């Protein structure tokens, strides 16, 4: 992992339950990674490739946090339980660049709302620090998506 975690992070089932849907739920970072990868493969915009890399890094960061909180970071919305496995059904398979950007804005806004909700309820300061970092990264992606969408015909 490229970033150091706060020393205050240890096993915490309450924090784990709160952040797990952000990892591999329907509107999660895993869904964001898959959506950006789909868009990159379609070759519509260079921006999608950049965002895919950033979202993948954030996904790795969140997966490492889940592991530090005491669960195996399997692709489920409720690790460590092998139920509710991730489905790519949440990926928006829009075809035009303009529609893709609009879908990405909606997706990032949902993620942002999820990070903000988690921050209001997390009692683990170390986990909150990581979620705060992910929130800022989400805001950064939104800050690039909105002007790109507005510039589209």
N, CA and C atoms as an extended XYZ file, in Angstrom:
459
Properties=species:S:1:pos:R:3:atomname:S:1:resname:S:1:resid:I:1 pbc="F F F"
N         0.849       -1.171        0.000 N   UNK     1
C         0.000        0.000        0.000 CA  UNK     1
C         0.891        1.229        0.000 C   UNK     1
N         0.577        2.181       -0.836 N   UNK     2
C         1.405        3.368       -0.979 CA  UNK     2
C         1.252        4.372        0.151 C   UNK     2
N         0.158        4.333        0.875 N   UNK     3
C        -0.065        5.300        1.945 CA  UNK     3
C        -0.042        4.587        3.284 C   UNK     3
N         0.405        5.309        4.279 N   UNK     4
C         0.414        4.752        5.623 CA  UNK     4
C        -0.959        4.960        6.252 C   UNK     4
N        -1.372        4.020        7.051 N   UNK     5
C        -2.640        4.123        7.752 CA  UNK     5
C        -2.393        4.659        9.149 C   UNK     5
N        -3.358        5.385        9.671 N   UNK     6
C        -3.228        5.830       11.065 CA  UNK     6
C        -3.091        4.618       11.988 C   UNK     6
N        -2.314        4.774       13.035 N   UNK     7
C        -2.097        3.671       13.966 CA  UNK     7
C        -3.354        3.307       14.747 C   UNK     7
N        -4.343        4.176       14.732 N   UNK     8
C        -5.556        3.947       15.511 CA  UNK     8
C        -6.481        2.914       14.872 C   UNK     8
N        -6.156        2.431       13.700 N   UNK     9
C        -7.040        1.476       13.039 CA  UNK     9
C        -6.756        0.073       13.558 C   UNK     9
N        -7.793       -0.565       14.030 N   UNK    10
C        -7.728       -1.948       14.482 CA  UNK    10
C        -9.077       -2.588       14.181 C   UNK    10
N        -9.257       -3.810       14.577 N   UNK    11
C       -10.524       -4.493       14.301 CA  UNK    11
C       -11.676       -3.690       14.891 C   UNK    11
N       -12.694       -3.467       14.057 N   UNK    12
C       -13.830       -2.633       14.466 CA  UNK    12
C       -15.032       -3.036       13.618 C   UNK    12
N       -15.882       -3.873       14.176 N   UNK    13
C       -17.014       -4.398       13.400 CA  UNK    13
C       -18.034       -3.313       13.065 C   UNK    13
N       -18.195       -2.312       13.916 N   UNK    14
C       -19.154       -1.241       13.623 CA  UNK    14
C       -18.683       -0.413       12.436 C   UNK    14
N       -17.407       -0.055       12.414 N   UNK    15
C       -16.858        0.704       11.284 CA  UNK    15
C       -16.903       -0.145       10.021 C   UNK    15
N       -16.584       -1.399       10.148 N   UNK    16
C       -16.603       -2.315        9.006 CA  UNK    16
C       -17.999       -2.380        8.387 C   UNK    16
N       -19.000       -2.517        9.217 N   UNK    17
C       -20.375       -2.591        8.726 CA  UNK    17
C       -20.776       -1.292        8.029 C   UNK    17
N       -20.274       -0.179        8.525 N   UNK    18
C       -20.649        1.122        7.972 CA  UNK    18
C       -20.005        1.382        6.609 C   UNK    18
N       -18.760        0.947        6.420 N   UNK    19
C       -18.060        1.303        5.180 CA  UNK    19
C       -18.105        0.214        4.106 C   UNK    19
N       -18.453       -1.011        4.458 N   UNK    20
C       -18.442       -2.110        3.487 CA  UNK    20
C       -19.279       -1.846        2.236 C   UNK    20
N       -20.476       -1.262        2.343 N   UNK    21
C       -21.235       -0.993        1.116 CA  UNK    21
C       -20.516       -0.031        0.161 C   UNK    21
N       -19.650        0.817        0.695 N   UNK    22
C       -18.878        1.729       -0.155 CA  UNK    22
C       -17.793        0.986       -0.927 C   UNK    22
N       -17.445       -0.196       -0.450 N   UNK    23
C       -16.410       -1.007       -1.081 CA  UNK    23
C       -16.964       -1.807       -2.259 C   UNK    23
N       -18.030       -2.565       -2.016 N   UNK    24
C       -18.513       -3.445       -3.078 CA  UNK    24
C       -20.030       -3.532       -3.147 C   UNK    24
N       -20.718       -2.504       -2.694 N   UNK    25
C       -22.163       -2.456       -2.851 CA  UNK    25
C       -22.526       -1.991       -4.258 C   UNK    25
N       -23.789       -1.808       -4.512 N   UNK    26
C       -24.252       -1.414       -5.848 CA  UNK    26
C       -23.673       -0.065       -6.283 C   UNK    26
N       -23.627        0.898       -5.402 N   UNK    27
C       -23.091        2.220       -5.727 CA  UNK    27
C       -21.729        2.430       -5.106 C   UNK    27
N       -20.849        1.464       -5.271 N   UNK    28
C       -19.564        1.428       -4.565 CA  UNK    28
C       -18.390        1.844       -5.436 C   UNK    28
N       -17.225        1.868       -4.799 N   UNK    29
C       -15.991        2.111       -5.547 CA  UNK    29
C       -15.720        1.004       -6.561 C   UNK    29
N       -16.088       -0.231       -6.243 N   UNK    30
C       -15.904       -1.307       -7.227 CA  UNK    30
C       -16.751       -1.044       -8.465 C   UNK    30
N       -17.981       -0.605       -8.276 N   UNK    31
C       -18.829       -0.257       -9.419 CA  UNK    31
C       -18.210        0.889      -10.207 C   UNK    31
N       -17.662        1.883       -9.504 N   UNK    32
C       -17.011        3.013      -10.178 CA  UNK    32
C       -15.824        2.538      -11.011 C   UNK    32
N       -14.997        1.672      -10.442 N   UNK    33
C       -13.846        1.138      -11.185 CA  UNK    33
C       -14.325        0.442      -12.459 C   UNK    33
N       -15.322       -0.416      -12.330 N   UNK    34
C       -15.816       -1.162      -13.494 CA  UNK    34
C       -16.414       -0.226      -14.540 C   UNK    34
N       -17.125        0.789      -14.102 N   UNK    35
C       -17.722        1.734      -15.046 CA  UNK    35
C       -16.637        2.499      -15.800 C   UNK    35
N       -15.629        2.976      -15.088 N   UNK    36
C       -14.541        3.700      -15.754 CA  UNK    36
C       -13.740        2.784      -16.678 C   UNK    36
N       -13.534        1.536      -16.287 N   UNK    37
C       -12.814        0.595      -17.160 CA  UNK    37
C       -13.624        0.339      -18.431 C   UNK    37
N       -14.915        0.145      -18.295 N   UNK    38
C       -15.777       -0.021      -19.475 CA  UNK    38
C       -15.621        1.176      -20.422 C   UNK    38
N       -15.665        2.365      -19.860 N   UNK    39
C       -15.556        3.578      -20.678 CA  UNK    39
C       -14.171        3.703      -21.313 C   UNK    39
N       -13.148        3.271      -20.594 N   UNK    40
C       -11.789        3.301      -21.145 CA  UNK    40
C       -11.675        2.340      -22.324 C   UNK    40
N       -12.243        1.148      -22.179 N   UNK    41
C       -12.208        0.161      -23.263 CA  UNK    41
C       -12.936        0.704      -24.491 C   UNK    41
N       -14.037        1.401      -24.280 N   UNK    42
C       -14.774        2.009      -25.395 CA  UNK    42
C       -13.961        3.111      -26.069 C   UNK    42
N       -12.959        3.643      -25.357 N   UNK    43
C       -12.053        4.615      -25.952 CA  UNK    43
C       -12.645        5.985      -26.202 C   UNK    43
N       -13.668        6.367      -25.436 N   UNK    44
C       -14.354        7.627      -25.685 CA  UNK    44
C       -13.530        8.856      -25.292 C   UNK    44
N       -12.899        8.852      -24.140 N   UNK    45
C       -12.193       10.009      -23.604 CA  UNK    45
C       -10.967        9.535      -22.824 C   UNK    45
N        -9.866       10.247      -22.922 N   UNK    46
C        -8.671        9.947      -22.128 CA  UNK    46
C        -8.968       10.112      -20.635 C   UNK    46
N        -9.871       11.042      -20.304 N   UNK    47
C       -10.224       11.291      -18.909 CA  UNK    47
C       -10.703       10.015      -18.215 C   UNK    47
N       -11.429        9.152      -18.923 N   UNK    48
C       -11.954        7.932      -18.304 CA  UNK    48
C       -10.821        7.019      -17.837 C   UNK    48
N        -9.752        6.953      -18.596 N   UNK    49
C        -8.609        6.125      -18.209 CA  UNK    49
C        -7.962        6.665      -16.934 C   UNK    49
N        -7.808        7.977      -16.861 N   UNK    50
C        -7.232        8.603      -15.670 CA  UNK    50
C        -8.116        8.333      -14.453 C   UNK    50
N        -9.419        8.527      -14.620 N   UNK    51
C       -10.349        8.316      -13.516 CA  UNK    51
C       -10.399        6.848      -13.098 C   UNK    51
N       -10.264        5.944      -14.052 N   UNK    52
C       -10.233        4.513      -13.733 CA  UNK    52
C        -9.062        4.202      -12.808 C   UNK    52
N        -7.905        4.755      -13.134 N   UNK    53
C        -6.723        4.533      -12.297 CA  UNK    53
C        -6.891        5.101      -10.896 C   UNK    53
N        -7.459        6.289      -10.820 N   UNK    54
C        -7.678        6.910       -9.514 CA  UNK    54
C        -8.691        6.124       -8.691 C   UNK    54
N        -9.775        5.705       -9.322 N   UNK    55
C       -10.797        4.940       -8.611 CA  UNK    55
C       -10.239        3.587       -8.168 C   UNK    55
N        -9.406        2.974       -8.990 N   UNK    56
C        -8.795        1.700       -8.611 CA  UNK    56
C        -7.884        1.883       -7.398 C   UNK    56
N        -7.135        2.962       -7.380 N   UNK    57
C        -6.282        3.245       -6.224 CA  UNK    57
C        -7.137        3.420       -4.964 C   UNK    57
N        -8.237        4.172       -5.079 N   UNK    58
C        -9.126        4.365       -3.938 CA  UNK    58
C        -9.748        3.046       -3.498 C   UNK    58
N       -10.095        2.208       -4.455 N   UNK    59
C       -10.655        0.895       -4.147 CA  UNK    59
C        -9.643        0.054       -3.369 C   UNK    59
N        -8.396        0.104       -3.780 N   UNK    60
C        -7.333       -0.613       -3.071 CA  UNK    60
C        -7.183       -0.070       -1.648 C   UNK    60
N        -7.231        1.240       -1.517 N   UNK    61
C        -7.115        1.871       -0.207 CA  UNK    61
C        -8.257        1.426        0.712 C   UNK    61
N        -9.471        1.420        0.186 N   UNK    62
C       -10.626        1.016        0.980 CA  UNK    62
C       -10.572       -0.478        1.313 C   UNK    62
N       -10.133       -1.291        0.374 N   UNK    63
C        -9.979       -2.729        0.644 CA  UNK    63
C        -8.964       -2.995        1.743 C   UNK    63
N        -7.872       -2.239        1.730 N   UNK    64
C        -6.869       -2.386        2.792 CA  UNK    64
C        -7.428       -1.954        4.140 C   UNK    64
N        -8.257       -0.900        4.134 N   UNK    65
C        -8.910       -0.474        5.379 CA  UNK    65
C        -9.829       -1.575        5.901 C   UNK    65
N       -10.600       -2.180        5.026 N   UNK    66
C       -11.494       -3.261        5.428 CA  UNK    66
C       -10.698       -4.395        6.062 C   UNK    66
N        -9.555       -4.709        5.477 N   UNK    67
C        -8.717       -5.766        6.045 CA  UNK    67
C        -8.217       -5.356        7.431 C   UNK    67
N        -7.803       -4.108        7.596 N   UNK    68
C        -7.325       -3.645        8.900 CA  UNK    68
C        -8.445       -3.623        9.938 C   UNK    68
N        -9.683       -3.430        9.476 N   UNK    69
C       -10.818       -3.433       10.395 CA  UNK    69
C       -11.246       -4.849       10.786 C   UNK    69
N       -10.656       -5.860       10.140 N   UNK    70
C       -10.877       -7.241       10.579 CA  UNK    70
C       -11.593       -8.167        9.624 C   UNK    70
N       -11.738       -7.777        8.360 N   UNK    71
C       -12.429       -8.657        7.414 CA  UNK    71
C       -11.575       -8.891        6.174 C   UNK    71
N       -11.812      -10.023        5.543 N   UNK    72
C       -11.200      -10.312        4.257 CA  UNK    72
C       -11.917       -9.430        3.221 C   UNK    72
N       -11.201       -8.670        2.420 N   UNK    73
C       -11.856       -7.748        1.489 CA  UNK    73
C       -12.416       -8.431        0.238 C   UNK    73
N       -13.294       -9.404        0.447 N   UNK    74
C       -13.954      -10.065       -0.672 CA  UNK    74
C       -14.944       -9.095       -1.305 C   UNK    74
N       -15.338       -9.364       -2.534 N   UNK    75
C       -16.197       -8.437       -3.275 CA  UNK    75
C       -17.660       -8.634       -2.905 C   UNK    75
N       -17.969       -8.231       -1.681 N   UNK    76
C       -19.317       -8.302       -1.156 CA  UNK    76
C       -19.580       -7.028       -0.363 C   UNK    76
N       -20.834       -6.645       -0.259 N   UNK    77
C       -21.189       -5.439        0.485 CA  UNK    77
C       -21.160       -5.666        1.992 C   UNK    77
N       -20.939       -6.896        2.409 N   UNK    78
C       -20.920       -7.156        3.856 CA  UNK    78
C       -19.847       -8.172        4.235 C   UNK    78
N       -18.555       -7.866        3.936 N   UNK    79
C       -17.518       -8.782        4.369 CA  UNK    79
C       -17.507       -8.865        5.897 C   UNK    79
N       -17.176       -9.959        6.476 N   UNK    80
C       -16.534      -11.129        5.891 CA  UNK    80
C       -17.522      -12.178        5.404 C   UNK    80
N       -18.808      -11.867        5.387 N   UNK    81
C       -19.815      -12.858        5.020 CA  UNK    81
C       -19.891      -13.053        3.511 C   UNK    81
N       -19.903      -14.291        3.069 N   UNK    82
C       -19.957      -14.577        1.631 CA  UNK    82
C       -21.386      -14.481        1.082 C   UNK    82
N       -22.002      -13.315        1.272 N   UNK    83
C       -23.347      -13.066        0.764 CA  UNK    83
C       -23.351      -11.716        0.059 C   UNK    83
N       -24.353      -11.491       -0.742 N   UNK    84
C       -24.507      -10.216       -1.427 CA  UNK    84
C       -23.252       -9.857       -2.232 C   UNK    84
N       -22.786      -10.833       -3.023 N   UNK    85
C       -21.606      -10.574       -3.838 CA  UNK    85
C       -21.866       -9.439       -4.816 C   UNK    85
N       -20.815       -8.741       -5.160 N   UNK    86
C       -20.937       -7.609       -6.070 CA  UNK    86
C       -21.486       -8.050       -7.418 C   UNK    86
N       -22.320       -7.217       -7.976 N   UNK    87
C       -22.856       -7.433       -9.313 CA  UNK    87
C       -22.540       -6.206      -10.147 C   UNK    87
N       -22.167       -6.420      -11.382 N   UNK    88
C       -21.886       -5.305      -12.283 CA  UNK    88
C       -23.168       -4.665      -12.809 C   UNK    88
N       -24.311       -5.069      -12.273 N   UNK    89
C       -25.591       -4.492      -12.702 CA  UNK    89
C       -25.677       -3.003      -12.399 C   UNK    89
N       -24.875       -2.511      -11.451 N   UNK    90
C       -24.881       -1.087      -11.116 CA  UNK    90
C       -24.085       -0.235      -12.088 C   UNK    90
N       -23.330       -0.856      -12.982 N   UNK    91
C       -22.546       -0.112      -13.972 CA  UNK    91
C       -23.493        0.479      -15.010 C   UNK    91
N       -23.296        1.749      -15.320 N   UNK    92
C       -24.085        2.406      -16.366 CA  UNK    92
C       -23.319        2.232      -17.677 C   UNK    92
N       -23.917        1.533      -18.626 N   UNK    93
C       -23.265        1.238      -19.902 CA  UNK    93
C       -23.672        2.238      -20.982 C   UNK    93
N       -23.666        3.519      -20.632 N   UNK    94
C       -23.986        4.569      -21.599 CA  UNK    94
C       -23.027        4.476      -22.778 C   UNK    94
N       -23.490        4.902      -23.945 N   UNK    95
C       -22.689        4.752      -25.168 CA  UNK    95
C       -21.973        6.026      -25.604 C   UNK    95
N       -22.591        7.188      -25.484 N   UNK    96
C       -21.928        8.425      -25.935 CA  UNK    96
C       -21.078        9.007      -24.813 C   UNK    96
N       -20.070        9.768      -25.181 N   UNK    97
C       -19.199       10.388      -24.176 CA  UNK    97
C       -20.006       11.289      -23.245 C   UNK    97
N       -20.944       12.040      -23.790 N   UNK    98
C       -21.757       12.936      -22.981 CA  UNK    98
C       -22.581       12.154      -21.958 C   UNK    98
N       -23.198       11.068      -22.386 N   UNK    99
C       -23.997       10.237      -21.481 CA  UNK    99
C       -23.112        9.541      -20.444 C   UNK    99
N       -21.913        9.136      -20.847 N   UNK   100
C       -20.980        8.518      -19.909 CA  UNK   100
C       -20.589        9.502      -18.819 C   UNK   100
N       -20.276       10.727      -19.218 N   UNK   101
C       -19.892       11.745      -18.240 CA  UNK   101
C       -21.039       12.023      -17.271 C   UNK   101
N       -22.257       12.104      -17.790 N   UNK   102
C       -23.422       12.328      -16.925 CA  UNK   102
C       -23.583       11.167      -15.938 C   UNK   102
N       -23.394        9.933      -16.420 N   UNK   103
C       -23.490        8.760      -15.547 CA  UNK   103
C       -22.402        8.786      -14.476 C   UNK   103
N       -21.214        9.217      -14.857 N   UNK   104
C       -20.106        9.286      -13.903 CA  UNK   104
C       -20.369       10.343      -12.829 C   UNK   104
N       -20.938       11.453      -13.225 N   UNK   105
C       -21.277       12.498      -12.251 CA  UNK   105
C       -22.285       11.954      -11.245 C   UNK   105
N       -23.308       11.274      -11.728 N   UNK   106
C       -24.303       10.680      -10.818 CA  UNK   106
C       -23.641        9.667       -9.881 C   UNK   106
N       -22.771        8.835      -10.437 N   UNK   107
C       -22.099        7.808       -9.652 CA  UNK   107
C       -21.217        8.441       -8.573 C   UNK   107
N       -20.427        9.435       -8.947 N   UNK   108
C       -19.537       10.085       -7.981 CA  UNK   108
C       -20.338       10.850       -6.928 C   UNK   108
N       -21.465       11.436       -7.306 N   UNK   109
C       -22.308       12.120       -6.322 CA  UNK   109
C       -22.881       11.131       -5.315 C   UNK   109
N       -23.253        9.929       -5.773 N   UNK   110
C       -23.725        8.886       -4.847 CA  UNK   110
C       -22.593        8.452       -3.912 C   UNK   110
N       -21.406        8.266       -4.479 N   UNK   111
C       -20.259        7.900       -3.643 CA  UNK   111
C       -19.978        8.983       -2.614 C   UNK   111
N       -20.002       10.237       -3.042 N   UNK   112
C       -19.744       11.349       -2.139 CA  UNK   112
C       -20.753       11.347       -0.990 C   UNK   112
N       -22.015       11.151       -1.312 N   UNK   113
C       -23.049       11.090       -0.275 CA  UNK   113
C       -22.770        9.931        0.685 C   UNK   113
N       -22.320        8.795        0.154 N   UNK   114
C       -21.986        7.648        1.000 CA  UNK   114
C       -20.809        7.926        1.917 C   UNK   114
N       -19.768        8.574        1.385 N   UNK   115
C       -18.608        8.915        2.213 CA  UNK   115
C       -19.013        9.901        3.309 C   UNK   115
N       -19.828       10.888        2.942 N   UNK   116
C       -20.242       11.892        3.923 CA  UNK   116
C       -21.125       11.280        5.002 C   UNK   116
N       -21.997       10.378        4.620 N   UNK   117
C       -22.839        9.689        5.594 CA  UNK   117
C       -21.979        8.851        6.539 C   UNK   117
N       -21.007        8.149        5.992 N   UNK   118
C       -20.112        7.335        6.823 CA  UNK   118
C       -19.338        8.227        7.794 C   UNK   118
N       -18.865        9.359        7.323 N   UNK   119
C       -18.097       10.257        8.190 CA  UNK   119
C       -18.930       10.780        9.363 C   UNK   119
N       -20.226       10.950        9.151 N   UNK   120
C       -21.087       11.433       10.236 CA  UNK   120
C       -21.284       10.390       11.329 C   UNK   120
N       -21.113        9.116       10.997 N   UNK   121
C       -21.417        8.060       11.967 CA  UNK   121
C       -20.205        7.268       12.446 C   UNK   121
N       -19.087        7.372       11.765 N   UNK   122
C       -17.907        6.602       12.169 CA  UNK   122
C       -17.350        7.123       13.484 C   UNK   122
N       -17.077        6.207       14.387 N   UNK   123
C       -16.465        6.570       15.660 CA  UNK   123
C       -14.979        6.222       15.697 C   UNK   123
N       -14.521        5.486       14.724 N   UNK   124
C       -13.116        5.090       14.638 CA  UNK   124
C       -12.355        6.210       13.920 C   UNK   124
N       -11.501        6.952       14.639 N   UNK   125
C       -10.831        8.100       14.016 CA  UNK   125
C        -9.916        7.723       12.848 C   UNK   125
N        -9.281        6.574       12.928 N   UNK   126
C        -8.412        6.138       11.836 CA  UNK   126
C        -9.202        5.824       10.578 C   UNK   126
N       -10.308        5.118       10.757 N   UNK   127
C       -11.164        4.806        9.610 CA  UNK   127
C       -11.747        6.087        9.034 C   UNK   127
N       -12.144        7.014        9.910 N   UNK   128
C       -12.693        8.288        9.449 CA  UNK   128
C       -11.653        9.078        8.650 C   UNK   128
N       -10.404        8.997        9.043 N   UNK   129
C        -9.344        9.695        8.307 CA  UNK   129
C        -9.226        9.154        6.876 C   UNK   129
N        -9.269        7.831        6.730 N   UNK   130
C        -9.182        7.218        5.401 CA  UNK   130
C       -10.422        7.571        4.575 C   UNK   130
N       -11.602        7.482        5.172 N   UNK   131
C       -12.832        7.817        4.451 CA  UNK   131
C       -12.817        9.298        4.056 C   UNK   131
N       -12.277       10.149        4.903 N   UNK   132
C       -12.146       11.564        4.559 CA  UNK   132
C       -11.248       11.775        3.356 C   UNK   132
N       -10.175       11.008        3.282 N   UNK   133
C        -9.264       11.072        2.134 CA  UNK   133
C        -9.987       10.623        0.863 C   UNK   133
N       -10.768        9.549        0.976 N   UNK   134
C       -11.529        9.051       -0.175 CA  UNK   134
C       -12.588       10.062       -0.598 C   UNK   134
N       -13.193       10.731        0.351 N   UNK   135
C       -14.174       11.782        0.061 CA  UNK   135
C       -13.522       12.892       -0.759 C   UNK   135
N       -12.332       13.316       -0.349 N   UNK   136
C       -11.624       14.375       -1.076 CA  UNK   136
C       -11.279       13.931       -2.497 C   UNK   136
N       -10.887       12.679       -2.663 N   UNK   137
C       -10.581       12.158       -3.998 CA  UNK   137
C       -11.833       12.151       -4.875 C   UNK   137
N       -12.959       11.832       -4.279 N   UNK   138
C       -14.239       11.833       -4.992 CA  UNK   138
C       -14.582       13.262       -5.444 C   UNK   138
N       -14.402       14.221       -4.563 N   UNK   139
C       -14.651       15.625       -4.905 CA  UNK   139
C       -13.742       16.055       -6.056 C   UNK   139
N       -12.504       15.595       -6.039 N   UNK   140
C       -11.565       15.921       -7.119 CA  UNK   140
C       -12.044       15.362       -8.460 C   UNK   140
N       -12.512       14.121       -8.452 N   UNK   141
C       -13.012       13.538       -9.705 CA  UNK   141
C       -14.236       14.307      -10.204 C   UNK   141
N       -15.140       14.648       -9.298 N   UNK   142
C       -16.312       15.437       -9.685 CA  UNK   142
C       -15.896       16.778      -10.277 C   UNK   142
N       -14.856       17.363       -9.723 N   UNK   143
C       -14.367       18.649      -10.205 CA  UNK   143
C       -13.826       18.595      -11.619 C   UNK   143
N       -13.470       17.423      -12.085 N   UNK   144
C       -13.021       17.271      -13.475 CA  UNK   144
C       -14.141       16.781      -14.377 C   UNK   144
N       -15.064       16.013      -13.834 N   UNK   145
C       -16.164       15.485      -14.651 CA  UNK   145
C       -17.151       16.571      -15.066 C   UNK   145
N       -17.505       17.440      -14.155 N   UNK   146
C       -18.534       18.438      -14.456 CA  UNK   146
C       -18.131       19.364      -15.599 C   UNK   146
N       -16.918       19.928      -15.596 N   UNK   147
C       -16.535       20.771      -16.737 CA  UNK   147
C       -16.432       19.977      -18.051 C   UNK   147
N       -15.988       18.721      -17.970 N   UNK   148
C       -15.901       17.892      -19.187 CA  UNK   148
C       -17.303       17.646      -19.751 C   UNK   148
N       -18.279       17.391      -18.864 N   UNK   149
C       -19.654       17.177      -19.309 CA  UNK   149
C       -20.226       18.449      -19.911 C   UNK   149
N       -19.971       19.594      -19.281 N   UNK   150
C       -20.488       20.870      -19.789 CA  UNK   150
C       -19.880       21.230      -21.148 C   UNK   150
N       -18.654       20.762      -21.400 N   UNK   151
C       -17.979       21.074      -22.661 CA  UNK   151
C       -18.442       20.190      -23.821 C   UNK   151
N       -19.157       19.106      -23.496 N   UNK   152
C       -19.633       18.197      -24.536 CA  UNK   152
C       -20.784       18.826      -25.311 C   UNK   152
N       -20.857       18.551      -26.618 N   UNK   153
C       -21.981       19.085      -27.411 CA  UNK   153
C       -23.305       18.425      -27.063 C   UNK   153
